Structure formats: C-alpha cells, structure tokens
Amino acid sequence: MTRNALAALAACTALMACASNDPTMMRFESEAGVLLGGQDFGNATMNNTQLMSGEKSYAIDLANRFAAEVITTVHFAFNSSQLDAGAQDALREQANWIRQFPEITFRVFGHADAPGSNGYNKALGLRRAKAVVGFLATQGISSDRLEAVSSLGETQPLVATEGRERRNRRAVTEVSGFVRGHQSVLDGKYAQIIYRDYVAGAGAETVLSGITGGDLSTSQ
C-alpha cells in the first residue's frame, strides 16, 4: 500500500471516530430516539417520577427553591427586634414567594449575638422571630401557615465571636412542610401542587400580536 493510500485510510478512520461521537451524526447512524436517552433527559424524568410517587420529598425541593430564589434572612440592630427598611423589603419578597404556594408551611428561627446572658438572648431571638411573623401577616400570609416560631438565641452564630456581630443578629425563614388537610395535598404525592408549579413555570403569555383566526376567513 502506498504512502498516499495509508494517509487517506488514516484520515478516513479519524473522521469516522469523530462522527461516532457527534450527536448530529448519531441521528443518521443510530436508531430513532437515541438522542432522547441522554443523561439530562433521563435525570429530569427520574426527578419528576420521584416527586410524583412521593419517593422524593417535594417539601425538600421547595425548601431548596425558596432558599435559592429569595433572601431568607433578615438582620437586626444590636439589642433590637425592629425591622429596618432593608429587612422589610426582604420580607415582602418572601411574602410574594410564599403566596404562590398556599399549601406550604414555614418556620421562622430567631438568633442573637453573644453579648448578654443566654436566657436574655433566647428571649431576644424569639422577639425577632415574632417580628418577622407579624410583618408577613401584614402581607397577607396566614399565621396558621407559620408553623412554629422558634428562638436559638446565641447558640448558632454565623460568625464565631464574643463581641457584637450583625450577621449573628438575624431571623431565618424556612419551608417546614405542608398544611395538613389541604385539598391540594394528595396522599403524600402532592400531584396538584407539582402540576400547577409546572404549568406556571412555562413562562408568561406572549405579548406578540399577529394574524388571528378571523383574519383567515374566506367569506369576504
């Protein structure tokens, strides 16, 4: 075999190897539907199946979304449970998110920094949690859905210090579960909630205008 023939054979082999890994070429070389068997498609299907069957907790899924999509923590001035303008803005954002899911309950945890006695800081943390609950109630969130108001005082600081620290003076809102007996909660599967969220996630209605059915009428 000549040198030119060997070079041509090597080039052809390399081209075939590249084509076998190219999704565009796979549609011509493989059976129908093979591209739908990709990892992303399979993971999405598995996730939906687990949620619908109750194998995976939809409450955990919503808790992760809540933490990712809104500011869940508000901070306070030293020895205060008053909500400043920034905290109120964050709580309005929380309330807007919470209203989308009337089946969900929430828990608010209050915290304090280190100065002061343990007992005093626990009481201060509780006042902070109640301040958050009170504000959310003014935004139309039923207090029955705020499942529990708890205080952890100074026991779980974000910043380990014995001095004043604003980041430790906080109240945190978390998803805690589902409203018992709510009509949308079906045997632990939450099918209606998942479906409603799926439809809402499809995006806003189009604002485009164009030809309508009446424009196609042949009776002029």
C-alpha positions, 0 to 999 in steps of 0.5 A: 500500500502506498504512502498516499493510500495509508494517509487517506485510510488514516484520515478516513478512520479519524473522521469516522471516530469523530462522527461516532461521537457527534450527536448530529451524526448519531441521528443518521447512524443510530436508531430513532430516539437515541438522542432522547436517552441522554443523561439530562433527559433521563435525570429530569424524568427520574426527578419528576417520577420521584416527586410524583410517587412521593419517593422524593420529598417535594417539601425538600425541593421547595425548601431548596427553591425558596432558599435559592430564589429569595433572601431568607434572612433578615438582620437586626440592630444590636439589642433590637427586634425592629425591622429596618427598611432593608429587612422589610423589603426582604420580607415582602419578597418572601411574602410574594414567594410564599403566596404562590404556594398556599399549601406550604408551611414555614418556620421562622428561627430567631438568633442573637449575638453573644453579648448578654446572658443566654436566657436574655438572648433566647428571649431576644431571638424569639422577639425577632422571630415574632417580628418577622411573623407579624410583618408577613401577616401584614402581607397577607400570609396566614399565621396558621401557615407559620408553623412554629416560631422558634428562638436559638438565641446565641447558640448558632452564630454565623460568625464565631465571636464574643463581641457584637456581630450583625450577621449573628443578629438575624431571623431565618425563614424556612419551608417546614412542610405542608398544611395538613388537610389541604385539598391540594395535598394528595396522599403524600404525592402532592400531584396538584401542587407539582402540576400547577408549579409546572404549568406556571413555570412555562413562562408568561403569555406572549405579548406578540400580536399577529394574524388571528383566526378571523383574519383567515376567513374566506367569506369576504 
